[in-house]
Amino acid sequence: MDYNFTEIEKKWQARWAAEKTFRAENTSSKPKYYVLDMFPYPSGAGLHVGHPLGYIASDIFSRYKRHKGFNVLHPMGYDSFGLPAEQYAIQTGQHPALTTEQNIARYREQMDKIGFSYDWDREVRTSDPEYYKWTQWIFIQLFNSWYNPRAKKAEDLSTLIHIFETEGFKGLSHDILTSDIEHELNGFTPAEWKTFDEKRRNDILMNFRLAYLGEAYVNWCPAMGTVLANDEVKDGVSERGGYPVERKLMKQWSMRITVYAQRLLDGLDKIDWTDSLKEAQRNWIGRSEGSSLRFSLKDREGSIEVFTTRPDTIFGVSFVTLAPEHELVDQITTAEQKKAVDEYVAFAKNRSERERQADVTKISGVFTGAYVGHPFTRKPIPVWVGDYVLAGYGTGAVMAVPAHDTRDHKFAGHFGLPRPQVIEPAAAHSFEEDAWGEKEGKLINSDFLNGLDVKAAIKKAIEEIEKLGIGKGKVNYRLRDAVFGRQRYWGEPIPIYYKNGIPHALSYEELPLRLPEVDKYLPTEDGEPPLARANNWKYKGEFDYETTTMPGWAGSSWYFLRYMDAKNDKEFVSKETADYWQNVDLYLGGSEHATGHLLYVRFWTMFLFDRGYINVEEPAKKLINQGMIQGTSCLVYRINGTQKIVSAGLKDKYETTPIHIDVNFADNNAVDIDKLKAWRDDFANAEFELESGKLICGNQVEKMGKRYHNAVNPDDMCNKFGADTLRLYEMFLGPLELSKPWNTNGITGVSGFLKKLWRLFYKDGNFVVNNEAPNKDELKTLHKTIKKITDDIERFSFNTSVSNFMICVNELTDLKCNKKEILEPLLVLISPYAPHITEELWEHLGHKESIAYASFPLFNEEHVKETSFSYPVSFNGKVRFNVEFDLSLSKEDVEKEVLTLEQTNNYLEGKAAKKVIVVPGRIINIVV
């Protein structure tokens, strides 16, 4: 019987589906283990061979854990709301649901072909109303909750109302305020609260709700008619389509993630995530300690509030800089400066915050014409606008201390502003060249701070600021509240309606609020979101619904919970089920989600924990970021100014332009010229200069995708080599967490390994496995492999596992081992990596049950212990030959044995040995 991977893989994929082999139970006496892949967005292009890398790794570990006796939950679903489907709908008029359904069908077909051990009964789709019903339900919980700083957790809004009814509100000094509420709120008494009408109460509560309607700066794309997330904008244009994007202050639904900033930071110390990912989140949250401080405006009422981590440098302030988006810019700019300021603001505020943070070489700004008074000296200080200040950090204003801050130093140098020194550096330093930003040195030119070291001066400065009532010590975070609303069609409707201008949440019984039908998927003519196009779409036929939809990250912020209880129509997850599965034990996905999805899912998990719906604060205990499989592009070379293509080895003779071609046209770098000619018109009539009758292409490693024509379809690999070969080869390419290039030429070696494995069971079409007892060499090979594979899997070192399998099969082949006692456990070892061939051979060994639940082989150290040693035998220190002796022999016995050997007598040449030195298990030296 030959190894026919096509038939074998079809057979087992069908059987796994029919028998629901990988179904997880929500109650079990086995220990639980939850393995999760990051939600894929199903695109029309389908999967290329880079996409399954993480899925294969998670599947190996899932199968391994089943072998180890765990009840494994390994689900899969789709992040099926998304901008690409909507853009396609805008272009073609086809409903995004239809496009999405087609894409999902394609993804499912491809994933089934690779043989993943998913529990498909738990599949979820974020665009399914039965799923987004619960996303809407969570939104309502957030809308009806606030964060109580006293209890340090989220609570129902009724507890805040109770405080208002019994204590009133004491304004900015009240301990129920959180650090993210930075605008002034007027205080009121309990009696006054009772007199407020519904609108006034709602306006006050909106400052505390975790899901709230407020003004926020957003990335507005006029051409697309929607708000874009930061990661959807690059160099001031939309990543999709390349349309201009501007920063715009808009009324938006937002999530008050900032109240969780400290808990999100503290939680990083409790989870096993990669250091680089945790550092990315720490930097994004950006905790800093310092002081707020108000600079009174000259010649008008009001003040500019800044946050500074260096209040000790207050006497070194020579100007104040506002972010272009700051609300005071327009109010304080003088008539003489208005034109210059307006032009600068229009330019600067449309650059993304990421661009402005990254670009430290360009210095730009403009003077507003306004001044503030120094808080202590009362001297006038000019107010500038500069795009190095971000509206999203602190108060959107900074006190500039050019002698002690690098960006302020460059700004002052560029515009000729003073740079007063207030710290005597602890080391030699040139203030002309750069600022002294270290927190070391003695204060000078600083009134009551003179002579203090920096740390003492910071403390003293805060004391004086608070004493004068012009600010207070505080902790600040770079993290901003998450803008939630999107002006799109294809997303979860926000379950809000408006009555007398006041937002009200739907009742739970009224969910899901389904997407309405619209005539077009574009914004309305007056700029309203696409949902505003829906006819007669009103709450109870009377009140307007919210017409923005939720962002893509909404549905993916809780999907790990829905997998636990995917068919529950009464709750998003039952308490009993959530208590059993708790959180994800192993999560695999890309590091590009560090400050997006992975931050939001932690936020929503902490919130649901606070409200008592789940019993864990973190979504995943361990997270691994898989690397990227890069494409090996194929390039042909056109002689400039001609239609002639030259082979790669000849291109240096000419001036040429490289052109990417479809990698599927080349086999071992030899291009199929007929396919190339048929591919594009410019190749149809081209001339070709060949090497030895072949057109050889060049290679270049780069990102895999359509742009470079280097995407390799996993279907093609499965059809040509088999899914097991593809799985093994993806792991064999290199360490999981590193990026590595794909090279189809290398896959044949892995294919050959599986054929060699098959030949241990079949020879000349006959089944040759026998029940003979294994010898010590065979047991040694097996148990050496058991140890290595167990260690490899536990360390997620899957590439070395494949190498060890190859070594093992080679050794067993050399030993001519066809013994069931060796081959049966070997199949279980290989099963997580190559499940189809191992299932087939397992059945041929006489098993009726799937190999998926067979016990993982246990390592027995006795079988790898050495019982003999090949001693190097030396004469007067020179090694002459080796001889093997049992390690149980004593030194005396070894000495006797070695002296009886014919080889020894040949080297003694009739002489007597003066001395025999034996070091057990190491060496024998005969002194002549």
N, C-alpha and C positions, 0 to 999 in steps of 0.2 A: 504493500500500500504506500503510495507516494504522499508527500506533504502538499496537499491542495489547500492553500490558505484561503482561497476564495470561497470554497464550499464550507470549510470549517468555520470561518468567521460569520458567514450568513447563518449557519446552523445555530451557533451559540448566541448570537445577538437575538435571534427569534426566540430561542428557548428562555433566555434571561427575561425577555419582555413578557412572554406568556406565563412564566412561573413567578414573576415578580421577585426574582432572586435577591434583589438589593433593597427590598422594602424594609424600612426601619419601623420598629414598634415604639409607641409612646410610653409603654410600661414594659419593663424587662428586669429580670434578676441579674442580667449582665451589666457591667459598668458601661456608662454611655460615653460616646466620643462623637463630636460634631465637627465635621470638616466642611468648609465653605469656600466656594470660588466667588470672586467678585462678579457681580451681575454683568453679563454681556449685553451690549446694545446690538440688536440684530440688524445689520446693514444689508443692503441688497447685494453687495459684493461677496457675501459669505465669508467663510474662514479661509485664511491662508495658513501655512504651516507654522507661522509664528504664534498664532492665537492659542493653539492647544497646549503650549508648553506648560503653563501653570495647571491646566486641567489634568494633564497626564500625571504631573507630580502629585496633585491632591488625590487623584484616583489611586495611585500606587499606595499612598499612605492610608487611604480609606480601606482598601483591600487588605493591607497588612494588619490594620487594627481589627478587621473582622476575623482574620486568621488567629489573632491574639485573644479572641474571645470577647470583643467589645460589641455592644449594640451601636452600630454606626449610622449616623444621619449624614447623608451626602446628597444634598438636593441641587436642583438647577432650575433656573427660571430666566426671565427676560426683563431688562430695564427698557420697556417698550414704548414709553413716551419719549419723544426726542425731536430735535430740530430738523435732522435730515428728512424724516418722513413728512414733516410739515412743508419743508421747502419743495419737496417733490410734488406734494399736493397743490401748492401754489402754482407750480409750473404746468402741471398736467390736469388738475381738477379731480384727480383720483383721491378718494377719502384716505387719510393716513392710516385708518384701521385696516384697510385692504392691503396697502403696501406693507404694513407691519406684519400682518398675518402671513403674507407670502415670504417675507424675510425670515420669520420664525420657523416656518416649515423647512426652509433651506438650511437654517442652522441646525435644526433638530435632525434632519437627514444626515448632515455631516458628522454631528456628534455621535449619533448611533453607530455610524460606520467605524468610529475609532474605538468603540467598545467601553464607554465609560459606565461605571457602576452607580449611576444616579437612581434615586428613588423618584421616578417620574410621576408617581401619584401625587407628589407634593409640588409639582410645577406651579409657579406663580408668574403673572404678567402684570406689571404696574398699570397697564392700560385697561385691564379688565375691571369693569365697574364693581365686581364683587371683591376685588382687591382694593381699589382706590376708595371704596366705601370706608375702609378702615384707616386709610391715609387721611381722609377727611375727618374721621372721628378723632384721630390724634390731634389734628389741627384744632378742632373744637376744644379738646382738653387744654391745649396750649393757650388758646384764646381766653379760656375761663380760668386760667391760673396766673399766679404771680410768684416771684421769688422772695421769700421771707428771709432777710439777712439775720434775723434773730434765731430762726430755726435752721438756717443755712440749707434750705431746701425749698423746692416748689410746693405751693399749696393752692387749694381752691381759692378763687377770688373772694369767697364769702368771708374768709378770715381777715382779709384786708379791709373789707367793708366793715367788719366788726370793730377793727382798730379805729376807723374813721368815726364810727358811731359812738365809741367810748373814749377815745383819746383825741380825736380830731387829727389834724396834720400840722406839724410844727415847721414846715418848710425845709430849707436846705440842711438844717441841723438835726432833722428827725432820723432816728436810726433805722427806719424802714426803707430809706432810700438806698439804692444800689449805685455803684460807681459809674454805671453807664448812663444814668439820668443826669446829664450835665447842664441842662437848661433850667432856669429858675422856675420853681413852682411856688405859688403863694400859699401860705398857711391858712387853716380854717379851724373852727371849733366844732365839737360834736353837734352843737345846736345848729350851726350854719350848714353842716353837711345835710341835715334833715330838711333844710329849706331849699336845697339845690334842686333844680328841675332835672329831668332825665338827660338832657343834652349836656348840662354842666357836669353831672356825675360821670357820664360816659367819657367826656374829655379828660377828666382827672384819672379815671381808671385806665385809660389808654396809655398813660405814662408808665403803667406797671404791668400790663398784660404781657405774657411771654410771646404771643402772636399779636402784633399790633399794627395799626395803620398810622403811618407817620411820614415825614419828609425825609428823603435820603438821596444822596448823590448816586446816580446809576450810570451805566454805560448804555447810552441810548443810540440805537442805529436807525436813523430815519428811513433808509432804503428798505430795511426789513420790517420796520414798524414795531420794534420790540426792544426790550432791555436784554443785554447780554451779560453773562457772568464774566469775571475777570479772565478766566482761562479760555474764553471764547473770543478774546480781543488780543490782537498782536500788532504792535507798531501803529496803534491808532486806527486800525481797520478791523472789520470782522474776520475771524479766521476762515469762516465759510462765506465765500463770495467776494471778500476783500472790499467791503463797503465802509465808508467813513463812519467812525463812532465818536460821539461827543459825550462829555460828562454833563449830566443834567440833574437838577434838583427836581424830584418828582414825588408826588404822593404815592406811597408804596406800602404794601404789606411787608413786614419784616419780622424776623425772629430774634428775640432778645438773648442771643447766645452769650453776650458779654457777661451776664450775671453768673455764668458757669466758668468764666475764664480761669479762676484760681483752681477750681476742682478739676478742670481739664488739664491744667498743668500738673497738679498733684497726682492725678491718676496715671500719668505716664510712668511714674516710678513703680507702679504695681503690675504692669503688663509687660509681656515678653515680645516686644516689637523691636524692629531694627533700630540701632542707635541713630542712623541717619534720618529715619522717618520721625523718630521722637524729637530729634533736634529741629527738624523742619517745623513741627507743630509748636515747639517752644518758641522758636523765632517768630512764627506767625502770631502767636498769642501775645508775645512781647511784653512781659511784665517788667515794669520799672517803678522804682520808689522815688518820691521827690515831694514837690509841693505845687499846689495851685497858687497863682499870684495874679492880682489885678492891677493893671496900669490904667489910671484915669485918663480919659481923653482931654486934651487941651481945647478950650474954647467951645466945649459942648458937653452935654450930659452923657454919662455912660462910661464904660471902661472896656478894655481888652483883657480877657483872661487867658493866661498861658499856663501850661504845665511844664515844669522843669525838674530834671533829676539833679541839677546843680544849683540850688538856691545860694550856695556859698559864693557864686560868681556874680551876684546881683549888682555889685558895684562896677562890674566890667561890661555892663550892657551899653551898647552904643546905638542900637536901633532895634525895632520890633518888626518881625516879618509875618505877614498874613498869607495863608493859602489863597490861591486865585478864587476858590469857591467860597471863601469866608463871607458870611452875610454882611459884615461891616464894611467890606471893600467899597461897595457902591454908596454906602451912607456917609463915609468919612472922606472920600476922595474930593479934593478941591476942584473947582471949575477949571483951573489952569491945567490940572493933571488928568482930567477926565478922559480926554481922547486917547492919551498914551496908555492909561490904565485899562480902558475898555478894550483896546486892541490887544494888549498883553494878556488880559484875562481870557479873551476869546481864543487866543492861541494856546495858552498854558493849560487851561482846565480840560481841554480835550485830549491831553496826553494821559495815559493810564497811570495809576499810582505806581505800578510795577516799573514802568518806563522811567518815571521821575526818580524813583529810588535807585535804579540801576545806573542811570546816566549821571555820573559825578563829574564829568569833564565839561559839560555845557553849563555856563553860568548865565542866568537871565533873571531879570527883575525890573521893577519900576517903582518910583517914589509916589506915594499917594498924595503928598502935599500936607498930610495931617501929622500931628504930634501927640504923644502921650507924656505924662509926667512921670519921672522916676519915683517909685514908691517911697524911697527914703530921702533922696536929695531934692526932689521936685523939679530937677532940671528937665528941659524939654528933650524928648527922644523922638527921632523921625520914624514914621511907619511906612514900611515898604511892602510890596507884594512880590513873592518869589515862589516859583513852582517846586523848589526843594522842600517846601513846607506842605504837608498833606492835610487835607480837610478831615481825613479819616483817622488821624492820630491825635490824641490829646484834644485840644480845643481848636486846632487848625491855626494856631498862632504860636510863635516862639519868641522868646527874648534872646536876641542875638548877642553872643559874647565872643567876638572874633578872635581874641587872644587865646581862647581856651576851647574852641570848637572848630573842627576842620572845615566844615561846610560854611560856617559863618565867616571864617578866616578868608576863604576863597571869595566869598560874596563881597566882603568888605574891601579886599584887595582889588577886585574887579571894578568896584564903583567908588573907590577912594574914600571909604568911610573909616572913622577912627577905630583903633584896635587897642583899647586900654588894658594893660596887664594888671591883674589882681592876685596872681599867685606867683611866688618865687619858686621856680622849678627845683626839684630834688636832684637834678642833673643838668649838665651844660645843654643849652637849647637856644636856637635862633628863632625869635618870634617873627622875623621877616620871612623866613622860609615856611613856617608852619605853626599851627596852634599847639599849645601845651594842654592836652586833654586828659592827662593822667590825674588820678585822684591822689596826688602826692605833692607835698610842698607846703609852704607857709603863706597865709593870706597877707597881702599888702594893699595899700591904697583902698582899704575897705572899711573905714570907720570902726565900728564896734567889733568887726571880725579880725582886725589886724593881729598878727602874731599867732593865730590859731592854725593848727594843721587842718587839712581839708575835711576830714571826717567830723572833727569837732565843730568846724565852721558850718557844715551842712545842718547839724543839729541846732546850733545857735541861731542860724538864719531862719529856720522853720519856727523856732520859738518866737522870734521877733515878728515874723510875718503874721502868726496867729494872734499875738498880743495886739497888733495894730488892726486886726480884723480885715486884712487885705488878702487873705488866702488861708490855706491850711495844708498840713502834711497829708499826703495821700498816695495810694498805689494807683498806677495807671497801666493800661493794657493797650497794645497796638491793635488787638482784635476788635473789629467793629461788628455791630449787629448784621445779621445776614439778610440781605434783600430777598424777599420771597416771591413777590408777584412777578409774572411775566406776561407781556402783551402778545400772547400766542394762543393758538387754538388747541394744539395737540398736547394737552396736559391736564392734570386733575383740576376740575372746577373747585374754586375756593368756596366752601359751604356757608356763604354769608349773603344776607339780603339787607337792603337799606329801607328803613322806615323813618320818615321825617329826617333824612340825612344821617341817621344813627345806624351803625352796623349791628346786625343781630345774627347770631349763629343759628343754623337749622337745628331742630331737635334730632336726637339720634335715630328716631323712628323714620325720619324723612330722608335718611341716607340710603343709597348714594344719590348725590346730586349729579345726574348724568350730563355728559357733554351734549349740547343741543346741535341740531342740524343747522348749517349755515350755507348761504349761496356761494360764498368765496371764503378762502382761508387767509384773507388779507385783512388788515385794519380797515375800519370804515373810512369814508372820505374825510371825516373831520378828526381822524386820528385815534378813534376809540379802538380797543382791542377787537379781534375777530368775533368773540362771543357776542359783542354788541350787535352783530348782524342777525342774530337769531330772532325769528318772528315770535311774538307773544311768549317770550321766555321770561316769565315773571313769577315771583313767589306768590302763590294763591291768586295768580292772575292780576296782581295789583302792585307788588313791590319789586323794584329792580334787584336782580342778582348782581353780585360782584362779577365783573367781566374779565379780570385777569385770571390766569391759571397758575398752578403751582410750578416751581422749577423742577428740573430733572432729578435733583437730589432728594426731593420729598419722598418719593416711593422707595428709593434705595436706602433711606435712613432707618428703616425698620424691617426690611425684608427678611433678615435673619430670624426674626421672631415669627413671621407668618409661615415660614417653612415648617416650623414645629407643629403647626395646627392649621394646615392650608385649607381644609374643608369646613372649618368652623364658621357657621353663619350667625352665631350669637355673640361671639367675642373675637377680637383681633388675635388673641391666643388665650386659651384657658389657663387659669392660675396653676392648676395641677401640671399641665404640660410644660409651662414655662419653668416651674419649679424643678421638673425632671431634667430638661435639657440645659437649663441655665443660660450659658453663653457658648459662643463658638470656641472650640478647643484649638483649631488650626484654621487660619484664614489666609488664603493666597490671592495676591493681586498686585497690580502695578503701583509703584511708588509715586506715580504722577497724581494719585488721589490723596496725597498726604494732607493737604490743607483744604481739600474740598470734602468729598464723601466721608473720608475717615474722621474728620473733625465733626461733621454734622451727625454721623451715626453715633458717635460718643455722646454728643449733646442730647440727642433724642433718647438714648438709652438711660442717661442720668435722670432726665426728666421723668420717664416712665417708672424708673426706680423710686424716685421721690414720691410719686403719686400712688405707689403701692401696687402697680400693675405687674411688675416683674421683680425678681429678687437679686438682680445683678446690676452693678453700676457701669460695667464696661462690656462692650459687645463681643470682644474677642480676647482670649488669653494670650495667644501667640499669633503673630502675623509674619509672613514671609513675603518679601517682594521678589518675584521671579524676574530674571533679566529678559532681554529682548533677543529673539532670533532675528538676526539681520539678513538681508538679502544679499546674495552674490550676483550683482548685476552683470549682464553681458553687453559689451560695447563693440560696435563695428566702426571702422574709420573711413570717413569720406574725404578724398583729396579736395582741398578747398577750391572752389570755383568750378568743380566738375561733378559728374554723376558717377564717378568711379569709386568703388569700395575696395580697400586693400586689406589683406590679412594682417593680423596683429604684429607678426614678426617682421613685416615690411613697412610698417607705418613710419618709422624713423627716417626713411628715405624721402618722405614728402612732408608738406605742411597739411595736417589733417584736422578734422573736427570729429570728436567721438560722438556716437549716437547710441542711446540705449535701445536695445531690442528685446523682444520677449524671450525670457530665459528658456522657455520650452522649445525654442528653435535650435538649441545647441545641445549636443551630446558630447561630453568630454571636450568642450570648447570648440567642437567642429560644428559650424552653422549649416543647417539645412537651407540651402539657397532657394529652393523652390518655395518653401514656406515663407521665407523672407520676402520674396518677390510678390507673393500673393497677399502679404500683410498690409503693405502700404504702397500707394501710387508712386512715391518717389524712389522706391526700390524696384518697381516693375521693369523699368528699362535701364537699370544701372549696369555698369560694367564691373567685373570682379577680377582682382589680381590675387591669385591663390598661392598657397604654400603646399608643395607636394600634392597638388590637386584638391586642397581643402581651404575653406575660408575659416580661419581661426579667429575667434573673438577674444577681446580683452576682458578682464574681470575687475570689478570694483565692489568693495563691501560698503553697503549703506542701508538705510532703513528700508524694510520690505514694504512694498505697496504698489498701487497702480501707476503712480507717477514715474517710477523707474522700470516698470515692466518686469519686475523681478519677483513678483508674488508667485509662490509655488502652492498649488492647490493640494490640500491633503487628500482629496478624493483621488487624484492622479497617483499619489504615492501608495494609497491603500489598494488601488486597482492593480498597480504594477508590482508592489512588493508585499502588500498585506498590512493590516492595521498593527499587528504585533511588531512588525519591523519598524513602522513609523514611530510607535511608542518608545521602543528601545533606542532608536536612533536619536530622537529628540533629547532623551536623557543622556545619551552617550556623547553629545556634542560638547558638553562642558558643565561646570558647576551651575546649579539651578539659578543662583542669584546674579550670575554674570551674563552679559550680552555676548553672543557668539554668532559667527556667520553660518548660514545654511550652505551646504554643498551637496547636491544630490549625488555626486559621484561617490561620496563616502558611504552611502546607504547600503551598497552591495555587500560590504563586510558584515553588517549586522544581519542581512538577509541570509548570508552563508552560515552564520552562527546558528540560526533557527533550523536550518536544514541539517546541520550537524547534530543538533539536539534530537531531531526526529530520528536520525540514524542510530541513536543509542537504543531506540525502541524497535525500529524496523530495518531489516537488511534484505535487499533484493525482494522487497514487497512483503516479506514475512515478519510476523511479530516475534521478536527474539528475547523478550524479557523472561527471566527465569527466577525461581525461588531459592536459588543457592545462597548459602551464607556468605556475606562479603568478607574479604580479607582485610588486613589492617591498613593496607595502602588505600583501598577504596573508602574505608571508614574515615581515614585521615583526610582525604580529599573532600568528602562530604562535610565533615564537621568543621574543617577549616573554613569552608565556604559558608556554612551556617553562621559562624561567628562574624565573618566579614560582612555578610549581607545584613545581619541584624544590626551591627554597628553602623553600617552605611545608611540604612533606612532611618534609624533613630537620629542620625546627624543630617538627614536630608541630602546625603551625598550620593545621589542616584547615578551619576555618571560613573563613579568607581564601582558601583554594583554591577553594571553591565560588563565592565572589564573583568570583574571577578567571576561572573557567570561564564564568560568565554574561557577563562583559565580552567575553571572546573570541568567544563565539557571537554576541553582538549585533554586534560589529564585522564578523565574517565574513558575517553576514546583510546588513548594510548594504553590504558589498562585493560582494554576490551571488556569493560564492565557493562553487563546487561542485566544486572541484578535488581529485582524489585525493591529490596530493602534499601538500596541506594537511590534508585531513580524516583521512587514515590515521594520521599521528602524533597528531592531536588525540584520536582514539579511544583510543590507548594511554595518553595523559595522563589521560583521564577514567576509564579502565577500573578502577583500584583503588577508585574511589568509586561508580561505577555499572556494575557488571560485566555485567549482563544485556543492557542496550541496546547496550553497546559490543561484546559478543560477537556479537550479532545483526547489527549493521551491519558488523562485521569480516568476517563470513561473506558478507554481500552484496557486499563489495568483492572477493570471489573467493578468500579464504583458506580453506584446508582445516583448518589447525591452530588451536587455541584462541589467543585473544589473550593468555591468561594468561602466555605465555612470550615474547611479542614484546619486542624490545629497547626500552627506554625511550628516547624521543627525546633527542638531544643538542643542547644549546644552541649556536648559531653566532652569535657576537657581530657578525659582519659584517652580518647581516640586520637588526640593530636600530640600527646606526650611522646617524646622520643625515647625508644627503648634501647637504641644502639647508637654508636657514634663512630664516624669515620676518622680515625686518628691519623694525623700527619706524622710519619716516622722519620726522625732526623738522625743523622750520624755526624757527631761532632758539630751539631748546629745546622747542618744542611739537610733539608727535606729531600728524601729519596723516593718514598712511596707512601700510599695511604692504605690503611687496613681497618676494617669495621669490627668492633668488639661490642658485646652487650654491656650496657651501662651499669648493670648490676655486679659486674666483676670487680673484685678488689684490686688495688694497685699491684699487689703481689701476683695475683692471677694474670693480670695484663702483662706483667714482666715475663712470666713464664711462657705465656702464649706467644708473645712477639719473638722470643728467642728461639722458638721452634720453627719459625717460618723459613721457607727456602730463600725468600728474598733477603731476609736478615743475614743468613749465612753467606749469601753472595756478596753482600757489602762488607761483611766482617773479614772475608778472604782468609779464613782459617785462624784469625786472631781471636783472642778472648775479649769479651766486653768488660771494660774496667768498671763501668757503672751504667745502670739503666734508670733514667728519671721519668717517672710517669705522673702527669697531672691529669686526674680523671676528667674525662669529657673535654680535654683540650689538646694535649700533645704528648708524644713519646720521644725522648732524646736518648740515644745510645752513645756513650763515650767510649771510644776505641783507644 
